[in-house]
Amino acid sequence: MNEFGKGVIHLIKDKKYWNGIFVIWISSFFILPNSASVGILFYSLIALPSLFLISQVKISKYQHINAKKLLLPLMIVVLLASSLHHDLIKQIKHIVIIILFYFSVSRLDVSNLKNVWSVAWFFLAMAFAYILFNMILKSQINEYGLGQRLAHLSGKISNPIFVTDFMAIMLATITALSLKLQKYRTLILAHFLVLLFSLLILQSRSIIPIWIVILGLTLFNIKVVNHQYKYTMVGLLLLLAFITALILINTNIGAAIIQRGDSYRLEIWNAYILATHDCGIIVGCGNLHTFQYIAKNGLPISHAHNIFIAHFFKYGLIGLTSLLSVVIWAIYFGLKTIPWAAWMLIAGVVGLSFDGNNILKNPNETWLIFHLPLAIILAAYIKAFWQADRSPYELKVGKE
């Protein structure tokens, strides 16, 4: 092998490569215009290097694993396998890609909490800049004015609900780490800005249940806050809650948000559950089954708007049970071992409970909101129970 080849191999074995390339790839969702361009970046700079590194792993590294302690990985395997009874070839492709993604996430070095906090702020600031850019862009072509909802954005993450969900998982990360690192001012600032952009510009209701959950987690963990700041921080967070309620009740923007109601969510969920019953609740309707719900006003709805109901519709009780088991166990383990990632996953799951769809497909926004935090927790889980010598893809999850 020539020197160039050796240099490339050395590069992709370095955790700095993976930290950097993930920053670039996640940023591409805001910069690149469509799925194809984001996908090309993923396959060329993440999937292929991951495939090469997997090919270099020696089987002997796995001989001393205690299978009883690999509950979460086994549950994820069952989750992935639950989709294989329909559209086999396509699902195998999706599963392989997801496995490569999870492997690549395990290459990240998230051991320095200050660095993770800074990266979360970087992505949150990028989301703010992305929204402001689209405000200016849409206003120039008379598609947006102050007080109106910014209903469509220019990048890969074009849906304002998914932009809100992304900001929410970054807010959850920042909040958990700010409590740990005692960065209380920036914690309050992050909450204020996310509520501002989500409610007044994107006018997305999904931030409300997510923020309530993050606020609950914060208050539950308030004991870690220094006594002199504890009551001030609680007071400011409750003040934000009060201001948010006033906006929803006493402004035109709030009236517009409330007027949209549940946007047929209850109707949609009921329709998909009934459709699953017609297909067979054990294995579901599968990926090839097409179903479209027509709402009372004639609006066609093409997906379930909830990752759990969508999974139940496609893969039945087998798929739903495996998904619930993975989420519950990952959150339970994550809260004990790597809390910021658990907060991230909790926020993502709450958000996707109101607008999520199929989670087992090609790289998309759901990967950032659901698979990324789950993969970080999985890597921490495997490291915690690793019995043999360190594997070449071990993830650092140590303290700051």
Phi and psi in degrees as a GROMACS rama.xvg file:
@    title "Ramachandran Plot"
@    xaxis  label "Phi"
@    yaxis  label "Psi"
@TYPE xy
-75.8314  173.301  ASN-2
-63.729  -34.6097  GLU-3
-63.4252  -45.3731  PHE-4
-61.5249  -42.8591  GLY-5
-63.0367  -37.1953  LYS-6
-65.2498  -40.0495  GLY-7
-64.3492  -43.467  VAL-8
-63.4943  -43.4573  ILE-9
-61.3513  -38.5826  HIS-10
-63.7123  -48.6136  LEU-11
-76.3497  -11.3583  ILE-12
-85.9721  -11.7  LYS-13
-84.6891  128.471  ASP-14
-61.9676  -26.202  LYS-15
-62.8565  -33.4966  LYS-16
-60.3717  -47.2919  TYR-17
-69.5042  -39.2888  TRP-18
-59.7703  -45.164  ASN-19
-68.1064  -43.093  GLY-20
-70.4822  -30.1926  ILE-21
-71.1354  -36.0753  PHE-22
-60.4627  -44.0564  VAL-23
-64.5935  -45.9083  ILE-24
-66.3308  -45.2998  TRP-25
-63.8294  -38.9296  ILE-26
-62.8711  -29.6929  SER-27
-63.9632  -23.4214  SER-28
-64.3526  -24.3741  PHE-29
-97.0167  -19.7247  PHE-30
-101.657  -44.5249  ILE-31
-81.2299  151.958  LEU-32
-86.5331  -17.516  PRO-33
-152.669  175.959  ASN-34
-65.3912  -37.168  SER-35
-61.0086  -45.0323  ALA-36
-68.6427  -39.7337  SER-37
-66.093  -38.5397  VAL-38
-64.3877  -42.121  GLY-39
-60.0748  -42.5956  ILE-40
-62.2729  -42.2761  LEU-41
-64.6799  -49.756  PHE-42
-65.9968  -38.2765  TYR-43
-79.6328  -37.1979  SER-44
-106.614  -12.0456  LEU-45
-121.707  -54.4972  ILE-46
-66.6189  -49.1258  ALA-47
-65.2129  -46.5934  LEU-48
-59.2207  -36.8259  PRO-49
-64.3762  -42.4585  SER-50
-61.2956  -39.6995  LEU-51
-65.0938  -45.3737  PHE-52
-64.4374  -37.1037  LEU-53
-62.646  -37.4918  ILE-54
-66.718  -18.4557  SER-55
-92.2691  -7.92984  GLN-56
-72.1313  132.71  VAL-57
-87.0806  134.161  LYS-58
-58.9799  -30.6477  ILE-59
-61.4131  -21.6466  SER-60
-63.7422  -21.3488  LYS-61
-97.4602  -0.844452  TYR-62
-68.2228  -24.5091  GLN-63
-104.17  14.5189  HIS-64
-73.0762  134.028  ILE-65
-86.5259  105.667  ASN-66
-60.4527  -29.414  ALA-67
-65.0853  -22.6703  LYS-68
-96.5421  8.19751  LYS-69
-107.62  40.2966  LEU-70
-61.2595  -47.9385  LEU-71
-62.9922  -47.8557  LEU-72
-58.3051  -39.8078  PRO-73
-65.4637  -38.0503  LEU-74
-64.9412  -38.6237  MET-75
-66.917  -37.9223  ILE-76
-60.4134  -44.1038  VAL-77
-62.7945  -40.8779  VAL-78
-58.8482  -46.7001  LEU-79
-66.9096  -41.9374  LEU-80
-68.3442  -24.2003  ALA-81
-64.3029  -16.1103  SER-82
-92.7562  -1.62347  SER-83
-81.5713  -7.81188  LEU-84
-82.4963  -0.814952  HIS-85
-134.053  137.109  HIS-86
51.8998  58.9278  ASP-87
-55.8194  -52.2818  LEU-88
-62.2389  -45.5119  ILE-89
-63.9442  -41.1081  LYS-90
-69.6176  -35.8341  GLN-91
-59.9569  -42.321  ILE-92
-60.3561  -46.5375  LYS-93
-62.0538  -40.9371  HIS-94
-65.5568  -43.0604  ILE-95
-60.1941  -43.046  VAL-96
-63.9875  -42.2454  ILE-97
-65.0761  -39.9862  ILE-98
-61.6908  -42.2455  ILE-99
-62.4082  -38.8132  LEU-100
-63.5435  -46.413  PHE-101
-62.6886  -39.0675  TYR-102
-62.8889  -43.9525  PHE-103
-64.183  -37.1633  SER-104
-64.1778  -34.7485  VAL-105
-65.3972  -15.623  SER-106
-80.8474  -13.0793  ARG-107
-69.6421  145.804  LEU-108
-102.483  105.232  ASP-109
-113.805  27.5848  VAL-110
-75.5972  -25.5663  SER-111
-94.2161  106.657  ASN-112
-64.4678  -33.5064  LEU-113
-64.6926  -38.3805  LYS-114
-66.2887  -42.5613  ASN-115
-61.9993  -43.3189  VAL-116
-59.2969  -43.4064  TRP-117
-65.923  -41.3689  SER-118
-64.8973  -40.3481  VAL-119
-60.9658  -41.6872  ALA-120
-65.1295  -38.0133  TRP-121
-59.3861  -46.9216  PHE-122
-68.6701  -35.3087  PHE-123
-66.355  -42.7378  LEU-124
-63.0492  -37.2112  ALA-125
-64.0613  -39.6423  MET-126
-63.3009  -41.7028  ALA-127
-61.1944  -45.9836  PHE-128
-63.0067  -38.7557  ALA-129
-61.2493  -43.3848  TYR-130
-66.6795  -45.3088  ILE-131
-62.1466  -42.046  LEU-132
-59.0467  -43.8996  PHE-133
-69.8016  -31.808  ASN-134
-60.4781  -47.2259  MET-135
-65.7431  -45.3083  ILE-136
-60.8343  -47.6494  LEU-137
-70.0571  -32.7532  LYS-138
-68.8114  -30.8548  SER-139
-66.6997  -27.222  GLN-140
-109.73  20.4923  ILE-141
58.6985  34.6249  ASN-142
-106.7  1.01751  GLU-143
-153.731  141.655  TYR-144
-140.975  156.468  GLY-145
-55.7751  132.767  LEU-146
95.9348  -17.1893  GLY-147
-86.5294  164.803  GLN-148
-85.095  131.57  ARG-149
-81.1425  93.6221  LEU-150
-88.8555  -16.178  ALA-151
-149.932  134.131  HIS-152
-115.596  167.824  LEU-153
-87.9276  -19.1784  SER-154
-90.6449  -166.716  GLY-155
-61.0451  -41.3955  LYS-156
-84.7449  87.3769  ILE-157
-94.2091  -20.8603  SER-158
-81.7874  123.392  ASN-159
-61.0513  -26.0707  PRO-160
-66.7666  -42.2328  ILE-161
-71.1981  -32.7596  PHE-162
-62.7685  -42.3221  VAL-163
-62.138  -44.8252  THR-164
-61.6489  -39.7093  ASP-165
-64.1802  -45.7143  PHE-166
-60.3373  -35.8278  MET-167
-66.9603  -40.6695  ALA-168
-70.3281  -32.1942  ILE-169
-69.0178  -38.0116  MET-170
-62.6844  -42.0861  LEU-171
-61.433  -42.9958  ALA-172
-63.194  -47.9756  THR-173
-61.4732  -41.2023  ILE-174
-63.8892  -48.8938  THR-175
-60.3  -43.3598  ALA-176
-75.9688  -32.7095  LEU-177
-65.1228  -36.3949  SER-178
-63.6766  -42.053  LEU-179
-67.8071  -41.8151  LYS-180
-93.5471  1.28892  LEU-181
60.558  43.8441  GLN-182
-105.757  71.7681  LYS-183
-75.6049  -34.623  TYR-184
-65.0294  -44.4663  ARG-185
-69.6254  -27.4765  THR-186
-62.0825  -49.026  LEU-187
-63.3053  -41.4633  ILE-188
-60.7593  -43.6362  LEU-189
-61.422  -43.9219  ALA-190
-62.3082  -44.4339  HIS-191
-61.585  -47.1097  PHE-192
-67.8448  -40.2219  LEU-193
-65.0558  -42.8497  VAL-194
-63.9122  -40.1382  LEU-195
-60.6251  -52.2671  LEU-196
-70.1466  -37.5996  PHE-197
-71.6537  -44.4849  SER-198
-85.6441  -40.8542  LEU-199
-89.4331  -27.6916  LEU-200
-107.63  -57.7873  ILE-201
-75.9939  -24.3508  LEU-202
50.4579  49.3028  GLN-203
-101.842  123.857  SER-204
-74.7221  -18.0542  ARG-205
-62.8451  -22.6158  SER-206
-67.8886  -24.9933  ILE-207
-65.0803  -55.4935  ILE-208
-64.691  -35.0081  PRO-209
-65.5964  -44.6297  ILE-210
-65.621  -37.2858  TRP-211
-60.4419  -41.3274  ILE-212
-66.372  -44.7481  VAL-213
-62.7549  -41.5412  ILE-214
-61.5565  -41.5028  LEU-215
-62.7902  -43.2862  GLY-216
-62.0538  -39.3208  LEU-217
-63.9167  -48.4169  THR-218
-65.5513  -34.9299  LEU-219
-65.8746  -30.5535  PHE-220
-102.242  17.8153  ASN-221
-64.5673  -18.4081  ILE-222
-63.4055  -20.2803  LYS-223
-81.5897  -9.57718  VAL-224
-80.8896  139.389  VAL-225
-55.5772  140.665  ASN-226
-55.8202  -37.7247  HIS-227
-69.6123  -20.564  GLN-228
-104.688  -13.5406  TYR-229
-57.2161  -53.475  LYS-230
-72.9413  -31.589  TYR-231
-63.9762  -45.2954  THR-232
-66.6285  -43.689  MET-233
-61.115  -42.6022  VAL-234
-61.3317  -42.5761  GLY-235
-67.1095  -40.086  LEU-236
-65.4179  -41.0012  LEU-237
-68.3106  -33.444  LEU-238
-63.1697  -41.655  LEU-239
-60.7198  -41.2668  LEU-240
-62.3824  -40.8691  ALA-241
-64.9333  -45.0707  PHE-242
-62.5456  -41.6631  ILE-243
-59.6398  -43.8462  THR-244
-62.3408  -40.4147  ALA-245
-62.8416  -41.6251  LEU-246
-61.1635  -43.855  ILE-247
-67.7875  -32.7467  LEU-248
-90.6705  -36.0833  ILE-249
-115.983  11.5045  ASN-250
-125.363  160.265  THR-251
-63.7843  -37.1272  ASN-252
-63.3212  -45.6322  ILE-253
-61.3635  -40.2087  GLY-254
-62.9271  -39.594  ALA-255
-65.903  -38.4616  ALA-256
-66.4904  -46.4458  ILE-257
-67.3972  -35.099  ILE-258
-62.9211  -28.1376  GLN-259
-70.8992  -12.631  ARG-260
57.6509  -136.956  GLY-261
-94.1454  6.35669  ASP-262
49.1038  44.8313  SER-263
67.5448  15.2484  TYR-264
-57.569  -46.7672  ARG-265
-63.3679  -40.1977  LEU-266
-61.6518  -46.0068  GLU-267
-62.9461  -47.4266  ILE-268
-61.4453  -43.2726  TRP-269
-62.392  -41.5782  ASN-270
-64.1525  -41.5273  ALA-271
-71.2126  -34.0392  TYR-272
-66.093  -42.1076  ILE-273
-65.5841  -38.1842  LEU-274
-64.5667  -37.7216  ALA-275
-65.1591  -39.8791  THR-276
-59.9871  -39.2832  HIS-277
-66.5894  -35.0394  ASP-278
-75.8577  -32.8162  CYS-279
123.871  114.639  GLY-280
-73.5393  -15.1121  ILE-281
-73.0153  -49.6298  ILE-282
-112.391  -6.05122  VAL-283
77.309  -170.205  GLY-284
-91.6366  -17.9431  CYS-285
85.0836  171.601  GLY-286
-75.4346  -23.8488  ASN-287
-87.4546  -11.6327  LEU-288
-78.8604  125.286  HIS-289
-99.3088  134.165  THR-290
-144.409  132.345  PHE-291
-132.299  126.909  GLN-292
-95.9519  134.065  TYR-293
-102.471  115.568  ILE-294
-69.8845  171.49  ALA-295
-60.4966  -29.0585  LYS-296
-90.3767  9.43646  ASN-297
89.1883  1.4047  GLY-298
-74.8936  123.696  LEU-299
-77.8041  132.967  PRO-300
-116.203  123.793  ILE-301
-106.074  -3.4162  SER-302
-147.997  167.515  HIS-303
-79.3225  -14.8168  ALA-304
59.3464  31.8948  HIS-305
-167.208  123.814  ASN-306
-65.324  -31.7647  ILE-307
-73.8299  -43.9328  PHE-308
-69.0496  -37.9634  ILE-309
-62.2302  -41.0199  ALA-310
-68.4621  -39.3853  HIS-311
-62.4279  -43.0978  PHE-312
-60.9735  -43.4153  PHE-313
-81.1171  -39.6295  LYS-314
-125.437  8.29311  TYR-315
68.5063  -163.362  GLY-316
-63.3993  -31.8443  LEU-317
-60.5445  -48.5865  ILE-318
-68.7044  -43.2191  GLY-319
-64.1249  -43.9519  LEU-320
-61.7164  -41.9907  THR-321
-67.3516  -38.4352  SER-322
-66.1963  -46.6969  LEU-323
-61.3627  -40.4094  LEU-324
-63.5977  -43.9194  SER-325
-62.9883  -47.1378  VAL-326
-63.1591  -47.3883  VAL-327
-65.2669  -45.4499  ILE-328
-69.0716  -38.9076  TRP-329
-63.5129  -42.8836  ALA-330
-65.5027  -42.9382  ILE-331
-60.1164  -49.0694  TYR-332
-67.7244  -42.6206  PHE-333
-60.9447  -40.4306  GLY-334
-62.8934  -29.121  LEU-335
-84.0506  -28.7899  LYS-336
-114.791  -44.6221  THR-337
-139.527  73.031  ILE-338
-56.3627  -38.8581  PRO-339
-61.7427  -36.0885  TRP-340
-71.3048  -34.2573  ALA-341
-65.2991  -43.1117  ALA-342
-59.8743  -41.3393  TRP-343
-59.9543  -45.7454  MET-344
-67.1347  -41.5433  LEU-345
-59.1151  -47.2479  ILE-346
-62.0526  -42.0457  ALA-347
-63.5994  -43.6255  GLY-348
-64.6657  -42.1154  VAL-349
-61.9935  -44.9564  VAL-350
-61.7678  -44.2005  GLY-351
-76.4151  -6.7311  LEU-352
-77.1735  -6.77563  SER-353
-119.522  -12.3808  PHE-354
-153.349  19.214  ASP-355
-86.967  161.482  GLY-356
-133.724  -143.612  ASN-357
-64.4493  127.91  ASN-358
-94.0783  -10.0514  ILE-359
-106.242  77.1006  LEU-360
-153.704  -171.948  LYS-361
-62.5283  163.292  ASN-362
-53.118  125.694  PRO-363
-152.944  -169.126  ASN-364
-59.6589  -32.5251  GLU-365
-61.0668  -30.128  THR-366
-63.0507  -38.4982  TRP-367
-71.6581  -36.7633  LEU-368
-85.353  -32.0809  ILE-369
-115.841  -56.5535  PHE-370
-69.3647  -35.3105  HIS-371
-61.3729  -54.4923  LEU-372
-63.9061  -36.1759  PRO-373
-64.4323  -40.2227  LEU-374
-66.3265  -36.7418  ALA-375
-63.87  -43.5982  ILE-376
-65.8117  -41.4313  ILE-377
-60.2453  -43.7303  LEU-378
-62.1667  -40.1479  ALA-379
-66.0254  -36.7952  ALA-380
-63.9903  -47.6076  TYR-381
-63.6781  -41.4421  ILE-382
-62.976  -39.8268  LYS-383
-63.0095  -30.5925  ALA-384
-111.11  16.1328  PHE-385
-75.6939  124.392  TRP-386
-101.62  -30.4799  GLN-387
-86.8886  -168.384  ALA-388
-61.2495  157.884  ASP-389
-59.7193  132.205  ARG-390
-78.7819  161.098  SER-391
-70.8439  -5.6324  PRO-392
-120.078  23.6049  TYR-393
-63.1781  138.17  GLU-394
-97.4321  131.586  LEU-395
-80.0642  127.922  LYS-396
-133.017  26.9804  VAL-397
-70.2663  178.923  GLY-398
-73.0782  171.931  LYS-399
